[in-house]
Amino acid sequence: MAEVENYLDLPLEEVIGDRFGRYSKYIIQERALPDARDGLKPVQRRILYAMHQEKNTYDKAFRKSAKTVGTVIGNYHPHGDTSVYDAMVRLSQDWKVRKNLVEMHGNNGSVDGDPPAAMRYTEARLSSISSELLRDIEKETVDFIPNFDDTIEEPVVLPAKFPNLLVNGSTGISAGYATDIPPHNIGEVIDAVIMKIEKQQVTTSELMTRLKGPDFPTGGIIQGEDGIRKAYETGKGKVILRGRAMIEDIKGNRQQIVIDEIPFEVNKANLVKRMDELRIDRKVEGIAEVRDETDRTGLRIVIELKKEANSEGVLNYFYKNTDLQITYHFNMVAIKDKTPQLLSLHQILDSYIAHQKEVVTRQSRYDLKKAKARAHIVEGLIKAISILDEVIATIRASKDKQDAKKRLIQSYDFTDEQAEAIVNLQLYRLTNTDITALEKEAGELRDRIAYLEEILADEKKLLKVIKTDLKKLKKQYNDDRRTEIQAEIEELKINLEVMVASEDIILSVTRDGYVKRTSLRSYAASNGEDFAIKDGDHLLRLIEINTTDKLLLFTNKGNYLYIPVHEIPDIRWKDLGQHIANLVPINKDEKIVAAYPVRDFKEESCLLFFTKNGMVKKSDLSLYEAQRYSKPLVAINLKGDDEVTNVHVTNGHSDIFIASDKGYALWYHESEVKTVGQRAAGVKAITLKEGEQVISGQVFDDLSDPSIVIVTHRGALKRMRLKEFEQSSRAKRGVVMLRELKKNPHRIVSMHLMASGQELQVKSDNGEVLTVNPMQYKANDRYSNGSYIVDTDQSGNVIDSWVKNEYEKPFDAESESS
């Protein structure tokens, strides 16, 4: 008959969901997360129990690691030997655990991340403190379950006579859960447990007078007491952990930074390599050499500095940009009541205390049972010795051992256990001294039974036993705290000079947004000629500044870009610059309207903004210093379709001259514009008619006498003297500066305030650019239309004009109002 094949037709989602659910449950409960009671993951518990069963303890000789791994795999943990050996090695690494649970002979890895020697080469045994985790496990203190093949039993949890979860911490990742519990100082943890036993409603602050915070095996400095408190209250929190560093003076009037402690779980070799890479890439200035001088006396990293290097700045830079300072995130997840839970410090302590109460209760029951059984036998032996001759006669008259026991029970009311003890009694035990010893033992057993019954009847006595035991452990295993705790997180301030070599360079910015910095050498080699620029683009600024300065670029959309000059790419004078969008992402329709270098934001300078719809805004320059500048920042709040036309840096005492496309101009003093915040919209600068817009707002020093030059769309250029205008006040209509024509009236394209020697470049529709010297044209009154300079029939209307850019030197924020 054909074999019947059984297939289940199930939806894939159901199968995957079911299988993954089972797998998740397994790795959460049986692999990655520690138990809240003994602080061990299953593999760690099995390693310790296997070594205990094999008598591979601290008071005996070391034994090959491979033998232990074999026992663990064969009896308790059917997984790969590597995972078991790795777990065993970690328990022996004194830079990973605060109290080693395994002692190892041979190479057990290093803080540089080197792998341990193979298990056939290393030897291991339980450490002394591990015996405290396993103590009294034979006294039925914990539950046992069958192992994977039902041949022997293994413990569900260890008795854990000290709070291992907090002492050694734990780290692990399972499905949907991860855990990060830092190690602590055993003395402090025991004090906290005792405090919690004595006062159930103790506050976190009170506990923190005993348990100050984590105590990492690698030492270091923790900053942020509030983070510790939050973690202890909720189970989650973060602190700053940094290595310990000192600045030492060395010969030659130089200094060096010496690091002798690094943060927990940071790979030292990678840290040293990263520091050296920062030196090679010149990301940080002033370092002569980075050396790892670690030897058997202890960890030591030396950063030798050059003469006059800023040692504090270099150290702060390393704190910020390497793993010399890390953020440690508490995530105190453990298995409690067979479930993964995020535990507060109180819950962890409660869980441990409840476990100890159960362990001591079960231990006391076990000891009581044993003591009562022994007392019963001692009572029988004493009675037997008091009627020794009759007992001997009865035994001699018996056929065999069984018959002797039966007769003793019948004749003298001994119990079965007592009769068994009597018939097994050796003759030498019948001397007088033994009777005394038996009576003494009986007395001791009575006291012991009474004491154990008291413990089981009175919870206070039970808790006293736990406290006494913990105090004894503290006395034996306590050591000094290694990690220092500082209440506040230090704000890292890094001077730019530390990161950037101070160098004077030429900076160029074009209207279309191409920027570059060029060495003075490259500029000089080209004599300032052959500047690479795209067709139709023109130079907006060309200035000599330092790599430690900042550049502010303002866009027509009311944003500004904050760019440290050293981040601008270094490109030869004859090569095209890089578009600003490669440094800061900006929209395609955003155009650069102004560029200003800033050396010191503390200078009492102001930024003055003019917009197309007739607004003006003044803000302090200091407001525009940015900490984060990876995207455009708001410079002015624009309403509707408004756009920024001009931005100027002023000293607060300048004059303002503003012009509209329909030929109206207004002149007033800057003091009429009040200083407002960075994101404000400003105030009305000039009254406009419908369809009219501002084409330019300029500023000039109140002592100077600039020429006012306007260019119209019909190709006319007109120069006027300032005396043609009267100074007025803000938000007025202004005065006309063109003769009004009924047919095809002139519309102003641009207006500039110019001094002698400056040239103007005029651009027409077809892309032609004409260079003119406005000072060659005579000054007109306000009612003429100037002189034609472009033949619009041939070249098309004029669309733009700008003052030909001059090489600006030196850096001077006061005079930047082009």
C-alpha positions in Angstrom: 0.0 0.0 0.0 1.3 3.5 -1.0 2.7 5.6 1.9 0.3 8.4 2.8 2.1 11.8 2.9 0.8 14.4 5.3 1.3 18.0 4.3 -0.2 21.0 6.1 -1.4 23.8 3.8 -0.7 26.9 5.8 -0.2 30.6 4.8 3.5 31.6 4.7 2.8 34.6 7.1 1.4 32.2 9.7 4.3 29.8 9.5 7.0 32.5 9.5 5.1 34.3 12.3 4.8 31.2 14.5 8.4 30.0 13.9 9.9 33.5 14.5 7.8 33.9 17.6 9.1 30.6 19.0 12.7 31.6 18.1 12.3 35.0 19.7 10.9 33.5 22.9 13.9 31.2 23.0 16.6 33.8 22.5 14.9 36.3 24.8 14.5 33.8 27.7 17.4 31.4 27.0 20.2 33.3 25.4 20.7 37.0 25.4 19.2 38.4 28.5 20.4 37.9 32.1 18.1 36.8 35.0 17.3 39.5 37.4 18.1 37.2 40.4 21.6 36.0 39.7 22.6 38.3 36.8 23.6 35.5 34.6 22.6 34.5 31.0 22.0 30.7 30.6 25.3 30.0 29.0 27.2 31.7 31.8 25.2 29.9 34.4 25.9 26.6 32.7 29.6 27.3 32.5 29.8 28.1 36.3 27.6 25.1 37.3 29.6 22.7 35.1 32.9 23.9 36.6 31.4 23.6 40.1 30.2 20.0 39.4 33.6 19.1 38.0 35.2 20.5 41.2 37.1 23.0 39.0 37.2 25.5 41.8 39.5 28.3 43.0 41.2 26.1 45.7 42.2 23.4 43.1 44.6 23.3 40.2 43.7 25.0 36.8 42.2 22.7 34.2 42.2 22.9 30.4 39.5 25.2 29.1 38.6 22.7 26.3 37.6 20.1 28.9 35.2 22.5 30.6 33.8 23.6 27.2 33.3 19.9 26.3 31.4 19.3 29.6 29.2 22.4 29.1 28.3 21.4 25.5 27.9 17.7 26.4 25.7 18.2 29.5 24.0 21.5 29.4 24.4 23.8 26.4 24.0 22.1 23.0 25.5 25.0 21.0 28.8 25.8 19.3 32.1 25.5 21.2 33.2 28.9 20.2 30.2 30.7 21.7 30.7 28.8 25.0 34.4 29.5 25.1 33.9 33.2 24.2 31.4 33.5 27.1 33.8 31.7 29.4 36.7 34.0 28.3 34.6 37.2 28.9 34.0 36.1 32.5 37.7 36.1 33.0 38.5 39.5 31.3 39.2 42.0 34.1 38.6 45.0 31.6 35.0 43.6 30.9 33.8 42.4 34.3 34.2 44.1 37.6 34.7 40.8 39.5 36.1 37.9 37.5 34.0 34.8 37.8 36.6 32.7 36.0 40.3 32.7 36.5 42.3 31.9 33.3 45.9 31.0 32.6 47.2 31.9 29.2 46.2 34.5 26.7 42.6 35.5 27.3 42.5 38.5 24.9 43.3 42.1 25.5 41.8 45.6 25.7 43.1 46.1 22.1 40.6 43.5 20.9 43.1 40.7 20.3 41.4 37.3 20.3 42.2 34.9 23.1 44.3 31.8 22.5 42.5 28.7 21.4 40.8 26.7 24.3 43.3 23.9 23.9 46.0 26.2 25.1 44.4 28.0 28.0 43.5 26.7 31.5 40.7 27.9 33.7 39.0 27.5 37.1 36.3 29.2 39.0 37.3 32.3 40.9 36.9 32.6 44.7 33.9 34.9 44.3 32.1 32.5 41.9 31.9 30.0 44.8 29.6 32.6 46.4 27.2 32.5 43.5 27.1 28.7 43.8 27.3 28.3 47.6 24.6 26.1 49.1 23.3 25.0 45.7 23.3 21.4 47.1 20.9 22.4 49.8 17.9 22.5 47.5 18.0 26.3 47.5 17.0 26.6 43.8 14.9 24.6 41.4 16.4 22.2 39.0 15.1 21.2 35.6 16.1 18.3 33.3 18.9 19.2 30.8 18.4 19.1 27.0 18.5 15.3 26.8 16.8 14.5 30.1 19.9 12.7 31.4 20.9 15.0 34.3 19.5 18.1 35.9 20.6 21.8 35.8 19.7 24.7 38.0 17.1 27.3 36.8 19.0 30.0 38.7 22.0 30.1 41.0 21.7 30.9 44.8 23.8 34.1 44.1 25.0 35.1 47.5 26.0 38.6 46.2 24.0 40.8 43.7 25.9 39.8 40.6 23.5 41.6 38.1 24.6 45.0 39.4 28.2 44.0 40.3 29.2 42.7 36.9 26.5 44.3 34.8 25.3 42.7 31.5 25.1 43.5 27.8 23.1 41.7 25.2 20.8 41.9 22.1 17.9 39.6 21.5 14.7 39.9 19.4 13.0 43.2 20.2 15.0 43.7 23.4 18.5 44.8 24.2 20.2 45.2 27.6 23.0 47.4 28.9 23.5 47.2 32.7 26.8 48.8 33.8 29.1 47.1 36.5 29.1 48.6 40.0 31.3 48.4 43.1 30.4 45.4 45.2 30.7 47.2 48.5 28.3 50.0 47.3 25.8 47.5 45.9 25.8 45.5 49.2 25.2 48.7 51.1 22.3 49.6 48.8 20.8 46.1 49.3 21.1 46.4 53.1 19.6 49.9 53.0 16.6 48.6 50.9 16.1 45.7 53.3 16.0 48.1 56.3 13.8 50.6 54.6 11.4 49.3 51.9 10.3 52.8 50.9 13.8 54.2 50.5 14.1 56.9 47.8 16.5 56.8 44.8 18.4 59.8 46.3 18.9 57.9 49.6 20.1 54.8 47.7 22.5 57.0 45.7 24.2 58.0 49.0 25.4 54.4 49.1 25.4 53.3 45.4 26.9 56.4 43.8 26.8 55.1 40.3 28.5 52.6 37.9 32.0 51.5 38.7 33.6 50.3 35.5 36.6 47.9 35.6 38.5 50.3 33.3 37.9 53.3 35.6 37.3 56.6 33.8 35.2 59.5 34.7 31.3 59.6 34.6 29.7 63.0 34.1 26.0 63.6 34.7 24.5 62.6 38.1 21.0 63.3 36.8 21.5 60.7 34.1 22.4 58.1 36.7 19.4 59.1 38.8 17.0 58.9 35.9 18.4 55.4 35.0 18.0 54.2 38.5 14.4 55.5 38.6 13.3 54.3 35.2 15.8 51.8 33.9 16.8 54.1 31.0 19.2 57.0 31.1 22.5 58.2 29.7 25.8 59.5 31.1 29.0 60.8 29.6 31.9 58.5 30.2 35.4 59.7 29.4 38.9 58.4 29.8 41.2 59.9 32.5 43.9 62.2 31.0 46.5 64.5 32.4 48.6 67.2 30.8 52.3 66.9 31.7 55.2 69.3 31.1 58.2 67.8 29.2 61.5 69.2 28.3 61.9 71.8 25.5 59.0 73.9 26.9 56.5 71.5 25.6 53.6 69.4 27.0 52.1 66.0 26.5 48.7 64.4 27.2 48.9 61.1 29.1 45.8 58.9 29.2 45.9 56.1 31.7 42.2 55.1 31.7 39.9 54.7 28.8 36.1 54.3 28.6 34.4 50.9 29.2 34.4 48.6 26.2 36.4 50.9 24.0 39.1 49.2 21.9 42.4 50.9 22.9 44.2 50.0 19.6 41.4 51.6 17.5 41.4 54.6 19.8 45.1 55.2 19.3 44.8 54.6 15.6 42.0 57.1 15.3 44.0 59.7 17.2 47.0 59.2 14.9 44.8 59.5 11.8 43.5 62.8 13.1 47.1 64.0 13.4 48.0 62.7 10.0 44.9 64.3 8.3 45.7 67.5 10.1 42.2 67.6 11.5 43.8 68.8 14.7 46.9 70.9 14.9 49.8 70.8 17.4 50.4 67.1 17.8 54.0 65.8 17.3 53.4 62.1 18.0 50.8 59.6 19.4 52.3 56.6 21.2 50.9 53.6 23.0 53.2 53.0 25.9 51.0 50.4 27.6 53.0 47.7 29.4 52.5 45.2 32.2 52.5 48.1 34.7 49.3 49.5 33.2 47.6 51.3 30.3 49.3 54.5 29.0 48.7 56.5 25.8 50.9 59.5 25.2 50.1 62.4 22.9 53.2 64.5 22.5 52.5 68.1 21.5 54.4 70.6 19.6 55.7 73.8 21.1 53.0 76.3 22.0 50.2 73.9 21.2 46.9 74.3 23.0 46.9 71.2 25.1 43.4 71.8 26.6 42.0 72.4 23.1 43.6 69.2 21.7 42.3 67.1 24.6 38.8 68.6 24.2 39.0 67.8 20.5 39.8 64.2 21.3 37.0 64.0 23.8 34.6 65.2 21.2 35.9 63.4 18.1 37.2 60.0 19.4 36.0 57.3 21.8 38.1 59.0 24.5 34.6 60.2 25.5 31.5 58.2 24.9 27.8 58.3 25.9 26.9 55.3 28.0 23.2 54.4 27.7 21.6 52.5 30.5 19.0 50.0 29.4 18.4 47.8 32.4 16.4 44.9 30.9 16.5 41.5 32.6 14.3 38.4 32.9 12.0 38.8 35.8 9.1 36.3 36.4 10.1 34.6 33.0 9.5 37.9 31.2 11.9 40.5 29.9 11.3 43.7 31.8 12.9 47.2 32.0 13.9 47.4 35.6 14.5 50.3 37.9 17.2 50.1 40.6 14.4 49.5 43.2 13.0 46.6 41.1 16.5 45.0 40.7 17.1 45.3 44.4 13.6 43.9 45.3 14.1 41.1 42.9 17.5 40.2 44.4 16.2 40.5 48.0 13.1 38.3 47.2 15.5 35.7 45.7 17.7 35.7 48.7 14.6 35.3 51.0 13.6 32.3 49.1 17.2 30.9 49.0 17.7 31.3 52.7 14.2 30.0 53.5 14.9 26.8 51.4 18.4 26.5 52.8 17.1 26.8 56.4 14.4 24.2 55.7 17.0 21.9 54.3 19.3 22.4 57.3 16.4 22.0 59.7 15.4 18.7 58.1 19.0 17.5 58.3 19.4 18.7 61.9 16.2 17.1 63.0 17.2 13.8 61.3 20.6 13.9 63.0 19.1 14.9 66.4 16.7 11.9 66.2 19.7 9.6 65.5 21.8 11.1 68.3 18.9 10.7 70.7 18.7 7.0 69.7 22.5 6.5 70.2 22.4 8.1 73.7 19.5 5.9 74.7 21.3 2.9 73.3 24.5 3.6 75.2 22.5 4.0 78.4 21.2 0.4 78.0 24.3 -0.8 76.3 24.5 -4.3 77.7 20.9 -5.2 76.8 21.4 -3.8 73.3 24.6 -5.8 72.8 22.8 -9.0 74.1 19.9 -8.4 71.7 22.2 -7.9 68.7 24.2 -11.0 69.6 21.1 -13.1 69.8 20.0 -12.0 66.4 20.4 -14.0 63.2 21.5 -11.1 60.9 21.4 -7.3 60.6 17.7 -7.1 59.6 16.7 -9.4 62.5 18.8 -7.2 64.9 17.1 -4.0 63.7 13.7 -5.7 64.1 14.4 -6.9 67.7 15.8 -3.4 68.7 12.6 -1.7 67.4 10.3 -4.2 69.2 12.2 -4.4 72.5 13.3 -0.8 73.1 11.0 1.4 70.9 13.8 2.6 68.6 12.7 3.9 65.2 14.0 2.3 62.0 16.5 5.1 61.5 17.8 4.8 65.0 18.1 1.1 64.8 20.0 1.4 61.5 22.5 3.8 63.2 22.9 1.5 66.3 23.7 -1.6 64.2 26.2 0.4 62.1 27.9 1.7 65.3 31.6 1.0 65.5 32.8 -0.5 68.8 35.3 2.3 69.6 32.4 4.7 69.6 31.2 3.2 72.9 33.8 4.9 75.1 32.9 7.4 77.7 34.2 10.3 75.6 31.8 9.5 72.9 28.9 9.6 75.2 30.0 13.1 76.2 30.5 14.1 72.6 27.0 12.8 71.7 25.4 14.7 74.5 27.3 17.9 73.4 26.2 17.3 69.8 22.6 16.8 71.0 22.7 20.1 72.8 24.1 21.8 69.7 21.5 20.3 67.5 18.7 21.5 69.8 20.1 25.1 69.6 20.5 24.8 65.8 16.9 23.5 65.4 15.6 26.3 67.6 17.6 28.9 65.6 16.5 27.5 62.2 12.8 27.4 63.3 13.1 31.0 64.4 14.4 32.0 61.0 11.6 30.3 59.3 9.0 31.7 61.6 10.3 35.3 61.8 11.0 37.3 58.6 13.1 39.8 60.6 15.5 37.0 61.6 15.6 35.8 58.0 16.5 39.3 56.7 19.2 39.6 59.5 20.8 36.4 58.2 20.9 37.8 54.6 22.4 41.1 55.9 25.0 39.3 58.0 26.0 37.2 55.1 26.2 40.2 52.8 28.4 42.2 55.3 30.8 39.2 55.5 31.0 39.2 51.7 31.6 42.9 51.6 34.5 42.6 54.1 36.0 39.8 52.0 35.6 41.1 48.5 35.3 44.9 48.7 37.8 47.1 46.9 38.2 50.8 46.0 36.0 52.5 43.5 37.8 52.9 40.1 35.4 55.3 38.3 35.1 58.9 39.4 31.7 60.5 39.3 31.2 64.2 38.5 27.8 65.8 38.9 27.8 68.0 35.9 28.5 67.3 32.2 31.3 69.5 31.0 30.6 71.5 27.9 33.4 70.9 25.4 34.7 74.1 23.9 37.2 73.7 21.1 39.1 76.7 19.8 39.1 76.7 16.0 42.9 77.2 16.2 43.2 73.6 17.5 41.6 72.1 14.4 42.7 74.5 11.7 46.1 75.7 10.7 45.8 79.5 10.6 46.5 80.6 7.1 45.7 83.7 5.1 43.9 82.8 1.8 41.9 84.4 -1.0 38.2 83.7 -0.9 35.9 84.1 -3.9 32.1 84.0 -4.1 30.2 84.2 -7.3 26.6 85.4 -7.8 25.5 81.8 -8.9 26.9 80.3 -5.7 30.4 79.0 -6.6 32.9 79.4 -3.7 36.5 78.5 -3.3 39.5 79.3 -1.3 42.8 79.8 -3.0 46.3 80.0 -1.6 48.0 83.4 -1.9 50.7 81.5 -3.9 48.2 80.3 -6.5 46.6 83.8 -6.8 50.0 85.5 -7.1 51.2 83.0 -9.8 48.2 84.0 -12.0 48.5 87.7 -11.2 44.8 87.6 -10.3 43.9 86.9 -14.0 42.3 83.9 -15.7 39.8 83.5 -12.9 37.6 80.4 -13.7 33.9 81.3 -13.9 30.8 80.0 -15.7 29.3 82.0 -18.5 26.8 84.5 -17.3 28.1 84.4 -13.7 30.0 87.2 -12.0 32.2 87.6 -9.0 30.3 88.8 -5.9 33.2 89.0 -3.4 37.0 88.5 -3.6 38.6 88.9 -0.2 41.7 88.0 1.6 40.8 86.3 4.9 42.0 83.6 7.3 41.1 79.9 7.4 39.9 80.4 11.0 37.3 83.0 10.0 33.6 82.3 9.1 31.7 83.1 6.0 28.0 84.2 6.0 26.2 83.8 2.7 22.7 85.4 2.5 20.1 84.2 0.0 17.2 86.0 -1.7 14.8 83.6 0.2 15.7 85.1 3.6 18.1 82.3 4.6 21.7 82.4 5.5 24.5 79.8 5.3 27.1 79.7 8.0 30.3 78.2 6.7 33.7 78.0 8.5 36.2 79.1 5.9 38.5 76.0 6.5 35.6 73.8 5.3 35.5 75.6 1.9 37.4 73.5 -0.6 40.9 74.6 -1.5 41.0 75.1 -5.3 43.5 76.6 -7.6 42.8 80.2 -8.9 42.4 78.9 -12.5 39.9 76.2 -11.6 36.2 76.5 -11.1 35.0 76.7 -7.5 32.6 74.3 -5.9 28.9 75.0 -5.8 27.6 76.0 -2.3 25.0 73.2 -2.5 27.8 70.7 -2.1 28.5 72.2 1.4 25.0 73.2 2.5 21.9 71.9 0.7 19.9 74.9 -0.8 16.9 75.1 -3.2 17.5 75.5 -6.9 15.7 78.9 -7.0 17.8 80.3 -4.1 20.4 82.9 -5.1 23.3 84.4 -3.1 22.7 88.1 -2.7 25.5 88.9 -0.2 28.6 87.4 1.3 30.3 88.6 4.5 33.4 87.1 6.3 33.3 87.4 10.1 36.2 87.0 12.4 34.5 87.8 15.7 30.8 87.7 16.3 31.3 89.7 19.5 31.9 92.8 17.5 29.2 95.4 17.9 28.1 95.2 14.2 24.6 95.0 12.8 23.1 93.3 9.8 20.8 95.4 7.7 18.3 93.6 5.3 16.3 95.2 2.4 13.5 93.3 0.7 11.7 93.7 -2.6 8.4 94.6 -1.0 9.8 97.5 0.9 10.8 96.1 4.3 14.0 96.8 6.2 15.3 94.8 9.2 18.2 95.4 11.5 19.6 92.7 13.8 22.8 92.3 15.8 25.5 90.3 14.0 26.1 88.3 17.2 22.7 86.5 16.8 24.0 84.9 13.6 26.7 82.8 15.2 25.6 79.2 14.7 26.4 76.0 16.5 24.8 73.7 13.9 25.1 74.7 10.3 24.4 71.7 8.1 21.4 73.4 6.5 20.2 76.9 5.6 19.3 79.0 8.7 16.6 81.7 8.9 18.0 85.2 8.5 14.8 87.2 8.1 11.1 86.3 8.2 9.7 87.0 4.7 6.0 87.4 4.0 4.4 86.1 0.8 6.4 86.4 -2.4 8.9 88.9 -0.8 12.6 88.4 -1.5 15.8 89.9 0.0 17.5 92.4 -2.4 20.5 93.5 -0.3 22.3 92.7 3.0 24.9 95.0 4.6 27.1 94.9 7.7 27.0 98.3 9.5 28.3 99.9 12.6 24.8 101.2 13.6 25.6 104.8 12.5 25.2 104.7 8.7 22.9 106.4 6.3 20.3 104.4 4.3 19.5 105.1 0.6 16.7 103.0 -0.9 15.4 103.1 -4.5 12.4 101.6 -6.3 12.1 100.4 -9.9 9.7 103.3 -10.7 12.3 105.8 -9.8 11.6 106.8 -6.3 14.4 107.2 -3.7 14.4 107.7 0.0 17.3 108.7 2.3 17.2 108.5 6.1 19.5 107.5 9.0 19.9 104.0 10.2 18.9 104.9 13.8 15.3 105.0 12.5 15.4 101.2 12.2 15.1 99.5 15.6 17.2 96.4 16.3 15.1 93.2 16.3 15.6 89.4 16.6 17.0 87.0 14.1 13.7 85.6 12.9 11.7 88.9 12.9 10.3 90.4 9.7 11.5 94.0 10.1 9.6 97.3 9.4 8.5 99.3 6.4 11.4 100.9 4.7 9.6 102.9 1.9 6.0 103.4 0.8 5.4 101.7 -2.6 2.6 102.0 -5.0 0.9 98.9 -6.5 3.2 97.0 -8.9 6.3 98.9 -7.6 9.2 97.2 -5.9 12.5 98.0 -4.2 15.4 97.2 -6.5 18.2 98.3 -4.2 18.9 99.4 -0.6 22.4 100.7 0.1 24.2 102.1 3.1 27.0 104.7 3.3 29.1 106.3 6.0 27.4 109.5 7.2 30.6 111.5 6.5 31.1 110.4 2.9 29.5 111.9 -0.2 28.9 109.0 -2.7 27.6 109.3 -6.2 24.2 107.7 -6.8 24.3 105.7 -10.0 21.2 104.2 -11.6 20.8 102.0 -14.6 17.5 101.6 -16.4 16.1 98.8 -18.5 16.2 101.0 -21.6 20.0 101.2 -21.3 20.3 104.6 -19.7 22.9 105.4 -17.0 22.5 108.3 -14.7 24.8 109.7 -12.0 23.5 112.1 -9.3 25.1 113.8 -6.3 23.7 113.2 -2.8 23.0 116.9 -2.4 20.2 116.6 -5.0 18.3 114.7 -2.3 17.0 115.8 1.1 17.4 113.5 4.1 13.9 112.3 5.2 12.6 109.7 7.5 11.6 106.0 7.2 8.5 104.7 5.4 7.9 107.8 3.4 7.1 107.8 -0.4 10.5 109.4 -1.2 11.4 111.6 -4.1 11.5 111.0 -7.8 14.8 110.6 -9.6 13.7 110.0 -13.2 11.6 112.2 -15.6 8.3 110.4 -15.9 7.5 109.5 -19.5 4.0 108.6 -20.7 5.2 106.2 -23.3 7.6 103.3 -22.4 8.9 105.0 -19.1 12.3 104.0 -17.8 12.3 101.4 -15.0 15.4 101.2 -12.8 17.2 97.9 -12.9 19.8 98.7 -10.3 21.1 101.5 -8.1 24.6 101.8 -6.6 26.5 104.2 -4.4 29.9 104.6 -6.0 33.2 106.4 -5.3 35.7 107.6 -7.9 37.8 104.8 -9.4 35.1 102.2 -9.3 33.7 100.6 -12.4 30.2 99.3 -13.3 29.4 96.2 -15.3 26.1 96.3 -17.2 24.5 93.1 -18.5 21.8 93.0 -21.3 19.3 90.5 -22.4 21.5 88.8 -24.9 24.3 88.2 -22.3 26.6 91.0 -23.3 28.4 92.7 -20.4 29.6 96.3 -20.8 32.1 97.8 -18.4 31.7 101.6 -17.8 33.2 104.2 -15.5 30.2 106.2 -14.2 32.5 109.0 -13.1 33.1 110.0 -16.7 29.4 111.0 -16.9 28.5 114.4 -15.6 26.2 114.6 -12.5 22.5 115.2 -13.4 19.7 116.6 -11.5 16.8 114.4 -10.4 14.5 115.2 -13.3 16.5 113.9 -16.3 16.8 110.4 -17.7 20.6 110.2 -18.0 22.7 109.0 -20.9 22.2 106.0 -23.0 25.0 103.5 -22.8 23.4 100.4 -24.4 21.7 100.1 -27.7 18.6 98.1 -26.7 17.6 97.5 -30.3 20.8 95.5 -30.8 21.5 94.1 -27.3 18.0 93.9 -25.8 16.9 95.4 -22.5 19.4 95.8 -19.6 18.7 93.1 -17.0 21.4 93.6 -14.3 24.4 95.6 -13.3 27.0 95.3 -10.6 30.0 97.2 -9.3 33.1 95.5 -10.7 34.6 93.5 -7.8 37.9 94.6 -6.4 40.4 92.5 -4.4 39.6 93.4 -0.8 42.4 93.5 1.7 42.7 93.5 4.6 39.8 91.9 6.6 37.7 94.7 8.0 34.1 94.0 9.0 33.4 97.7 9.5 34.0 98.7 5.9 32.0 95.9 4.3 29.0 97.6 2.8 29.6 97.2 -0.9 
